Each structure stands twice: as structure tokens, then as C-alpha cells.
């Protein structure tokens, strides 16, 4: 057996399936550093969803359709970026991948910092910044396969669940702290003029600039600490994943679980505002309307927490059963949420909120289960590529949701989701979860 060497930048002789050629300290250190950078990435990706509900309040004049498109564009670009990043781990290695990614996050941060300070900023430029923001989520399809190189199969449910789940906290983090950060300027940036609303002064630019130092620190730490594993493959060698039918089935499954998680998270605040709140039929009739920004962080927080916690259970019981349970729960509670989207009064949003938070819970189960399935079902050489590919397609979730919501009533869109979820859950049962399934995992 080849001897493991850990003194250089490349871990020579690395093989996680054997204790003699695996160093768990290096594996877990790599996981935590890349996960922290991924949190910053997801916060960058969802910065648009946190800022968009405030734009019309600070002087912009955007329609509901334009706002849906604005929050949808990062989903489009994220999916595209993921289809690029999925090929990078075996080409450039973990160290360069994580370091470069952290530096790239700074571009949309600075862009939004300056754009929101001028309400005359053209809509095409806002869309451009939204597109660039998608790179924050795009790196996911590079980080996850890279992490898979560092852990044995028996621990990949836990490792990938932790990285994806905690990384997803970046979504709820930015949606939670952004409204608070908009309430004050920052030390040293007092010269930047606040934006004015009917309620007073706000600093909508603050959430963007606050993350820049952390992105710089993440890049430096990754460059100085992380190492690479001796896994090399060019693009031609990686595309053979498309000859495996499980690649396509799992793509549909992950589009259901993570596509719904990311899509609903991106549109959650706007849905509450447009159906029950200040942009709804009830505007001007009620004094105290629900504010989407107040609740937007809750859904992704729950989904991310469940995904991180369920990794060990997926390692113990297999991923397929949890993916199936997640699909059943998503189908039932999305249907219940749909029935609330023709409200008689703004107070009906409470039922919508409850049902949607339960949907987010089940997306967490499905996401954790699906990522456990992939390393178990697929050959080792293909598993990383399929993780990257499925993550890329599912990242189109915010774009798909945003576009469809701009074209149809929310209730119609939700019932369409119910049909899709039910069909996909049936696929999970037939191929993976039932007794004597052809591909248990």
C-alpha cells in the first residue's frame, strides 16, 4: 500500500477508504474552512433577495414582475456557474478552488454597495449585478465534490450534510441580518449617504460591504492552510457521468429538493409582500400588513439546520428513505400552502407561513438524503461529478420560481409544484426506497 505523505501541498498516497492512507484531522480541517467560505458564498448569492424588497422604498420604481426577475437572475447564473465549477476540483485542486472562489465573492459585494446608493441605477445594471451574485452559490458544485475526496464513503453523508447544511446557513444569515444592518452606517463609512424612506433613513448598502473583509480572510486562510489530493481528470474524462441513468434520475430528485429549497427561499419575502402585504390587494385597507423581510430567513434556516443534522442519520439508515420522506412531506404541505394563496384577509399569511416552514423542513430531509445516495449508488470516480451536475441543475430553482411567478398566479404555480413533487417522489420510491429497489442507497 502506498505510504501517505502530508508534508507537501499535495497529499501523496491519499485514500480515505483505508485508515493508513487517511488523515482525519486534515479532512475535517478542510471541511470546516471550505464550509465557512461557502457560508459567505451563499450569503453573496442571496444578497439580492435581501435587498430587492427595499428597492422601491428607497426611490427605485420596479414592477412586481421586475422584482421577481431580479431575484430570479442569481438562480440562473448560479446554475450556469455550477456547471463550470463542477469540473474544477480535479483540474485545479481544493486549495486554489476555495481561495479563488472567496476572492470572486467580492465583485458582487462592491457592485451592490455602490448600485443601491443611486436610485437612478438602470435596471439592466441591477440584473447584471444579480447575475454576478450567482457565483456565490455556483462554487457549491466545486466545493462538494472536493470535500468528497477527503472522506470515506461511510462518513460522506455526515461530511456532505454538514458542508451543504451549514453552507446553506448563508442564505438565512443574510436574510436575517440584512434588515438589521440596513438600520445603521458603519464605522469609517459615515461619509456614505443613507437612503431615505417614509420611515426614515436606511443604509441598504451596508449588508453588501460588511462581508468583504470576511471574504478576504477566507481567501488567505484557504491559500495558506488547505492541501490538494492527487485526483486528476480532464473534462472529457468527467462527462461519462451522462451515460449513467442514475445521473438523470437524481438530477430530477435534487431539482425537487434543493431546487424547491433555493427557489422558495429566494421568493419567500416577495410572496408574502405581494400576496398578503404592502404590494397586495390589502394595501391601503389595513394598517398592520405582514412584512416579508421579517420572515424570509426562517425557511432557509430550518432547511439548512435539518440538512446538517440529518447527515449522521443518513449514514446510519441510508439516504433513499429520507429522500422519499422528504418528497412526501413537500408534496402534502406545498398543497396546503397553495390553498392559502387566495386570502380573504392579510392575517391568513400565518397559515401560509406555517405550511411553508414545514415544507422547508422536508426539503432539508430530501437534500440530506439525496447527497448520501450519490456516493453510495454511483462509482467513486463518477460520484463527485454527479454531485456537481445535480447541484448545478437544482441551482436553477430560484430562476425557475421567479420566472414562473412573474407569468402566473402564485396559487397556480404552487399547484404545479405539487404535481412535480408527487411524480418525483414516486421515482424515488420505484428506483431507490422501496424493498428490493434496483438502486438502494
N, C-alpha and C positions, 0 to 999 in steps of 0.2 A: 504494500500500500504506500502511495506517495506521502512523503512527510510534509506536514503543514508548516509553512513559513509565514510569519506575520510581521516581520520587521520592515518590509518594504511597502510601497504604495499598493502593490498588487498582492493579494493573499494566495500565494502559490500553494497548490495542493489542496485547495478548499473543497470540501464535500460535506454538507450538513448532515447527510444521512448516516455518517459514522462519527462517533464521539472523538476519535483520534484525529480527524481532519476537520473538526468544527470547534470554533471558539465562541461560546455563547455570550461572553462579555462584549466582543466585537459586534456580534449580531444585534444584541439589544441596544448597544450604543448607536449603531447605525439606524435602527428603528426609531429611536427617540429623537435624534437630530433631524432626520428626514421628516418625521411626523410634525415637529414644531414648524419646520419650513412649510409643510403642507397646510397647516392651520393658517399661516399668513397668506398662502396661495388662495385658499377657499374664501378668506375674507376679502381678498382683492377681487375675486370672481363675483362675489355678491355685493360689492360696494355699490354697484348700480342700483340694485333692488332697495338698498337703504336710502339712497339719495333721491331716486325717482319720485317718491311720494311728496317730496318737499319742493320740487322744481317750480310748480305753478304758484306756490305760496311765496316764492322769492322773486317773482317777476316774469318767469317764463310763461308761455301761452301754448301749452301742448294739449292735444285732444286725448281722450281715453285710448283711442287706437294707437296714437303715437307713443304713449306711455307703455302700453303693452308691448309694442315693438321694441322700445328702448330696453326694457327688462328682458326681452327675448333674445336680443342680439348676442349677449355674452354666452348664452347657451349654444347658439350656432357656432360661434368662434371656438368655444371650449371643445366642442365635438371635433372640429377641424384640427385644432392643436393637439388633441389627444391622439388622433390618427397619425400625427407626426411623432409625438413623444413616445408612442408605443414601440417604435423601432430603435430608440436611442440607448436604452440600458446596455445591450451587448455591443454597441458601437463605441460609445464614449465613456462608459463606466459610471458608477454611482457618484463618485466624488465630483466630477465635472458636471454631471447632470443636476445634482442638488444645488451646487454653488451657482451655476449659470441661471438656474430657474429663479433663485431668490433675488438675483440682480434684475431679472426681467420684470419682476413684480413692480419695481419702482416706476416703470414707464407709465402705466395707467394711474398710479397714485398721484404723480405730479400732474398728469393730464387733467384729472378731475379736480385737483386742488385749484388750478387756475380757471377751468371752464365755468365752474358754478359761481365764480365771483362776478361774472358779467352775464346778465340775463339776455344780452344780445348775441350770445354764443349761438351760432347756427345749429340747427337740428342735425345736419349731416355730420358735424363735428362731434356732437354728443353720441351719435350712432358709432362713429369711428372709435371714440374712447370706450364705448360699450364693447365693441369688438375686441379691442386690445385687452380689456379686462378679463376676457375669457381665458387668457393664458394662465391666469391663476388657478383655474380648475383643470386646464389642459395638461399640466405637469403630472396629474394623478396617474395617467396611463404610462408614465415613465417610472414614477416612484413605486407603484405597487409591484410590477414585475421585478424591479430592482430589489425590493425588500424580500421577495420570494426567493431570491438567490441565497439569502443569508440564513434561512431557517429550514429545518427538516419538514417533511410533509405532515408529521404528527403534530407540529406546532403552527402550521400555516393558517389554520382557522383563527387561532388566537392572535398571531402576529398581524395578519392582514386585517382582522377585525379591529384591532387596536389602532392601526395606522389609518384605515379608512374612517372608522368611527370618530376618533379624536380629531383627525383632519377635518371631518365634516363640522366639527365644532366651530370652525372658522366662519361658517355661514351664520350660525346663531349668534356668535360673538359680535360680528359687525352689525347685525340687525338689532342686537340688544344695546350695544354701546354707542352706535352712531347717533340716535336721537339725543342721548345724554351729552355726547361730545359736541354736538351742534349748539349746545347751550352756552359755550364759553370759548374765548380765544385761548391761545397757548402762549406760554412764556416765550418772549423773543419774536412772536408773530403778531403782536398787538397792532403793528402798522397795517395789517391786512384788514380792510374794511369789512364789517359784518354785513349780512343781507338783512333786509327789513321785511317783516310780515305784519299782519294785523295784530298779532300777539306781541310784537316787539322784535328785538334784534336776535338773529341766529348766525351761527358760523358753520354753514353747510360744508365748507371746505375742510374743516378740522379733521373729520374721520379719515380722509384720504392721506393727509400729510403725517398723521400720528404713527402710521405703520412703517414709514420709510426707514427710520433708524433700525427697527427690528429686522427688516429685510436685509439691510447691510450686515448686521451682526450674524444673521443666519448664513449668509454667503461666506463670511470669513471663517466661522466655526466649521462649516461643511468642508471648506477647502483645506483647512489645517488638520482636521481630525479624521475624516472619512477615508475609507480604503475601497479598492475595487476587487471584484472576484474575477477569476480567469474564465469568463464566459464571453465568447466572441461569436457573432453571427451577422452576416450582411443582410440586406433587405430581402434579397432573393431567397435566402435560406429560411427567413422568418414567415414568408407568405404561404407556406404549405399548410398553415392552420385552416385555410379556407377549404381544404379538401376533407375536413372532419365535420360531419353533420352536427356534432355537439356544439361546434363553434356557433352555428346559426341558431340552434335552439336556445342556447344560453344567452345569445345576444338579445333575443326576444324577451327572455326572462328578466335579464338585467335592465332592459328598457322599461319593463313594468316596475321593477323595484326601485332602482336608482333614478330612472327617468321620471317616475312619479315623484319621488322624494325631492329631486332637484327642481323639477318643474313647478310643483305645488309651492315649494319654498320661495321660488323667485316671484310668484304671482300672489302670494298669500295676502300681503298688505294691500295690494291694489284691489284684490277681490273683495276684501272687507270694506274698503272705501267705496268701491263702485256699486256694490250690491246693498250695503247696509249703512254706509257712512256719508261723508261730505260730498261725494260725487254721485250719490244715488238719488232715487226718486223722493227720498225723505229729506233732502237738503232744503233748508229753509222752513221746514214744518216742525222740526224737533230741535230742542236746544242742546241736548247732550247726545251726539252721534258717536258711534264707536270709531276709533282711530286704528287703522291697520298697522301702523308702525309700532303701536303699543304691544301687539301680539305676534308680530311677524317672526320673532326669534324663537317662540315656543316650539313650533313644529319641527324645525331642523334640530333644535336642541334635543328633543325627545328621540327623533330618529337616529341622531348621531350617538346618543348615550346607549340606546338599545343595541346598535350595531357593535359598539365597542364591548359591551358587556356580554353579548351572546357568542363571541368567538370561542371561549372555552367550552360552551355547551355544544357548539357545532363540532368541535374536535371530539367531543365525547359521543354524541349521538348521530353525527353525520349532518351534512348541510341540507340534503334534499327535503327532509321532513320539515325543517324550519322555513325553507323557501316556500313549501306548499302551504304551511300555516299562515305565513305572511301574505300569500296571494289570496287565500280565502278571506282573511280579515280585511285586506284592502278592498276587495270586491264588495263585501257587505257594507262597510262603513262609508265608502265612497258613494254608494247608492243612497244611504241615509242622508249624507251631506247634500246630495243633489236635491232631495225633497225640500231642503231649507232654502234653496236659492230663488224662490219666488215669494219673498217675505211680505207679510202684512204690516209689519212694523219693524223698526230698527232693532228692537230688543230680541228679535228672532236670531240675531247673529250668534247668540250664546250657544244655541244648538249646533249651528254650523261650526263654531269654534271647537266644541266638544268632539263632534264626529271627526273633524279634520285632525285633531291631535291624536285620536285613536288610529286614524289612517297612517299618520307619521310613525306611530309605534310599530305598526305592522310592516312599514317599509324598512324599518331597522332590522326586523327579523329576516325579511327577504334578502336584504343586502348582505347580511352576515352569512346566511345560508348559501347564497349563490357563490360567494367568493371562497367558501370552503369546498364547494363542489368542484370548482375548476381544477385545482391541483390534484384532486383525487380521481377525477374522471379522465383527464387528458394526459398524454405522455409528458414527461418532465420538460422536454425541450419545447413543447407547444404551450404549456400552461401559462407562462409569462406573456406570450404573445396574445393569447385569447383573453387574458385579464385586461391587457391594454386595449385590445379591439373592442370588447364589450363595454369597457368603461368609456371609450370614445363615442360609440353609438348612443349609449344611455345619456351622455352629457348633452345630447341634443334636446333633452327633456324640457329645459326652460324655453328653448326656441319654439319647440312644437306647441307647448302650452300657450305661450304668448301669442303666436300667430293664430292658433285656433280660437283663442278668446277674443282676438280682435275681429274675427269673422262671424262668430256665433254667440248666442246667449250662453252665459255660464252654465245654466242648468242642462242645456243640450250637450255641451262639452263634457260635463261630469257623467252623464249617462253613457256617452261614447266611451269614456274611460272604463266604466263598469263592464261594458261588453268586452273590451280589450283585456281587462284584468281576468275576467272569467275564462276566456279562451286560453290565455297564457297559463293560468293556474291548472287548467285541465292538461296542458302539455307537461307541466312539472309532474303531475300525478302519473301520467302514462309512461313517461320516459325515465323518471328518477325516483319518485317517492313511494309508489305502490309496491306491495310484496312482489318479489321476483321481477322487479323493473329491469330493463336491459342495461341501464347505466346507473346503478346505485352509487351514492357518494355523499 
